Amino acid sequence: MKILDISRTLSNDFAEWPGDEPFHYRLTREIAKGATVNLGAVTMSVHNGTHADARFHFDPKGESIEKAPLDIYFGRATVVDFAQAFLRAKEKHLITLEDLQPHIEEIAATSRLLVKTGRWSDSTVFPKRIPVIAADVPRWLQKNGIKLLGLDVPSVDEIDSKSLQNHHALAAAGIAIIESLDLNGVSRGIYNLAGLPLKIADGDGAPMRAVLWRD
């Protein structure tokens, strides 16, 4: 069985969301300096790298991440690949129903959808603009039984969005969110997904190690 790691590597070079807490790892004890062990410490935003959003992230009355049902993040998932379409059309910035409709059978076969756009290939450079879902997509996904949406970009909304309409629309449709996946080496199709968010009390989100595999 081949495991596909779809998590972004966290490093001190990782490009954080503008204004957010950067990821930083340092050794507080080193064998080379006489310590018994190497011992590391991390400071970071919970939204650095591949992560799950809790509803509390965008809704002060929403549940925090430790209360999220884990079964949402574990099970069969469909990957759709729009990387070539976005490569051909540089001005394309919306993921529309027209894009999704040809994949309806695969999408309806699982309750988790991962969208590959190919628009964020270098994790050390934060993208200036990202593809986002069209306003009518959350309801369409809900009608087709989707309970989780994951993307290979830092947000389901535009970078400069203040209303976060897609976050709210997905929440209203009962759809959980994973952001900043790394789908570069993944082809379209149906996989098994495991991507469990860390159990952080009162967290507005949590990093995860996400993987795919096929039986």
C-alpha positions in Angstrom: 0.0 0.0 0.0 1.4 3.4 -1.0 0.8 6.3 1.3 0.6 9.7 -0.3 1.5 12.6 2.1 -0.7 15.6 1.2 0.6 17.8 4.1 2.7 20.8 3.5 6.1 20.7 5.3 6.4 23.1 8.2 9.7 24.9 8.3 11.1 28.3 9.3 10.8 29.3 5.7 7.1 28.6 5.5 5.1 31.6 4.2 2.5 32.4 6.8 -0.7 34.3 6.1 0.2 38.0 6.0 0.2 39.3 9.6 -0.3 35.9 11.2 2.2 34.2 13.6 5.0 32.6 11.6 6.1 29.0 12.1 9.4 28.8 14.0 11.2 25.7 15.3 14.4 25.8 17.4 16.4 23.4 19.5 16.3 24.3 23.2 18.7 21.4 24.1 21.4 19.9 21.8 23.4 16.7 22.1 26.2 18.5 20.3 26.4 21.0 23.2 26.4 18.4 25.9 22.7 17.7 26.5 21.4 14.2 26.9 18.9 14.7 24.0 18.0 17.0 21.3 14.9 18.9 22.3 12.9 21.2 20.1 10.3 23.9 20.6 7.7 25.4 18.2 5.8 28.7 18.0 3.2 29.0 15.2 -0.3 29.9 14.2 -2.7 26.9 14.1 -3.3 27.9 10.5 0.3 27.4 9.4 0.5 24.6 6.9 -2.2 22.0 6.3 -4.9 22.6 8.8 -8.6 22.2 9.7 -10.7 25.3 10.4 -13.0 25.2 13.3 -16.3 27.1 13.1 -15.0 29.2 16.0 -12.4 30.6 13.5 -15.1 32.7 11.8 -18.1 32.5 14.1 -17.7 33.5 17.8 -20.5 31.1 18.7 -19.1 28.2 16.6 -17.6 25.1 18.1 -13.8 24.9 18.7 -11.7 22.3 17.0 -11.4 19.7 19.8 -15.2 19.2 19.5 -15.1 18.5 15.7 -16.2 14.9 15.0 -13.2 13.0 13.9 -15.1 10.7 11.5 -15.4 13.7 9.1 -11.6 13.7 8.6 -11.3 9.9 8.1 -12.8 7.9 5.2 -13.2 7.9 1.4 -12.4 11.1 -0.5 -12.6 12.2 -4.1 -9.8 14.3 -5.6 -10.6 16.4 -8.6 -7.8 17.9 -10.6 -8.2 21.4 -12.1 -4.5 22.2 -12.3 -4.3 22.1 -16.1 -7.4 24.2 -16.4 -6.0 26.8 -14.1 -2.7 26.6 -15.9 -4.3 27.3 -19.3 -6.4 30.1 -18.0 -4.2 32.4 -15.8 -7.2 34.7 -15.2 -9.4 31.9 -13.9 -10.0 32.3 -10.2 -13.3 30.6 -9.6 -14.1 27.0 -9.0 -17.6 26.7 -10.5 -20.4 24.2 -10.9 -19.4 23.9 -14.5 -16.0 22.7 -13.4 -17.4 20.2 -10.8 -20.3 18.8 -12.8 -18.3 16.5 -15.1 -17.0 14.8 -11.9 -20.4 14.3 -10.3 -20.3 10.5 -10.1 -17.0 10.4 -8.3 -18.0 13.4 -6.0 -21.3 11.7 -5.1 -19.5 8.4 -4.4 -17.8 9.8 -1.3 -18.6 12.5 1.3 -15.2 14.3 1.1 -14.0 16.4 -1.8 -10.3 17.5 -2.3 -9.7 20.1 -5.0 -6.4 20.4 -6.7 -5.8 23.8 -8.3 -2.0 23.8 -8.6 -1.9 27.5 -7.8 0.3 27.3 -4.8 3.4 25.2 -5.6 6.0 26.9 -3.4 5.1 27.0 0.3 7.8 29.6 1.0 6.0 32.2 -1.1 2.5 33.3 -0.1 0.2 33.5 -3.1 -1.0 36.9 -4.2 -4.4 35.5 -5.4 -6.0 32.1 -5.0 -8.9 30.3 -6.7 -12.0 30.1 -4.6 -15.4 28.3 -4.9 -18.3 30.1 -6.5 -21.1 31.2 -4.3 -23.5 28.4 -5.4 -21.0 25.6 -4.8 -21.6 25.0 -1.0 -25.3 24.2 -1.6 -24.5 22.0 -4.5 -22.0 20.1 -2.5 -24.5 19.7 0.3 -27.1 18.3 -2.1 -24.5 15.7 -3.3 -23.7 14.6 0.3 -20.3 16.3 0.8 -19.3 16.8 4.4 -15.7 17.9 4.0 -14.0 20.2 1.4 -10.2 20.5 1.2 -8.2 22.8 -1.1 -4.5 23.2 -1.9 -4.6 26.9 -1.2 -4.5 28.9 2.1 -8.3 29.7 2.3 -11.7 28.9 0.8 -12.2 32.7 0.5 -10.3 35.4 -1.3 -7.2 36.5 0.6 -8.6 40.0 1.1 -12.1 38.9 2.0 -13.6 40.5 5.1 -17.0 38.7 5.0 -15.6 35.2 4.6 -18.8 34.3 2.8 -17.5 30.8 1.7 -16.5 29.9 5.2 -20.0 30.8 6.4 -21.8 29.1 3.5 -19.9 25.9 3.9 -20.6 25.9 7.7 -24.3 26.5 7.0 -24.2 23.5 4.6 -22.6 21.3 7.3 -19.3 21.1 5.4 -15.9 21.0 7.3 -12.9 22.8 5.8 -9.3 21.7 5.3 -6.9 24.3 3.8 -3.3 24.3 2.5 -3.2 20.7 1.3 -0.3 19.6 -0.9 -1.8 17.7 -3.8 1.1 18.2 -6.3 1.7 14.4 -6.6 -1.9 13.3 -6.5 -4.0 12.4 -9.6 -7.8 12.5 -9.7 -9.8 9.7 -8.3 -11.2 8.1 -5.2 -8.8 7.5 -2.2 -8.9 6.9 1.5 -8.2 10.0 3.6 -6.8 10.4 7.1 -6.2 13.9 8.3 -6.9 14.3 12.0 -6.6 17.8 13.5 -4.7 18.2 16.8 -6.9 18.3 19.9 -6.4 21.9 21.0 -8.8 23.1 23.7 -10.8 26.2 22.5 -8.9 26.1 19.2 -10.1 28.0 16.2 -8.3 25.4 14.0 -5.5 22.9 14.2 -2.6 21.6 12.1 -2.9 18.0 10.7 -0.8 15.4 9.0 -3.0 14.4 6.1 -2.5 11.3 3.9 -4.2 9.4 1.1 -4.1 5.8 0.1 -5.9 3.3 -2.0 -6.9 -0.3 -0.9 
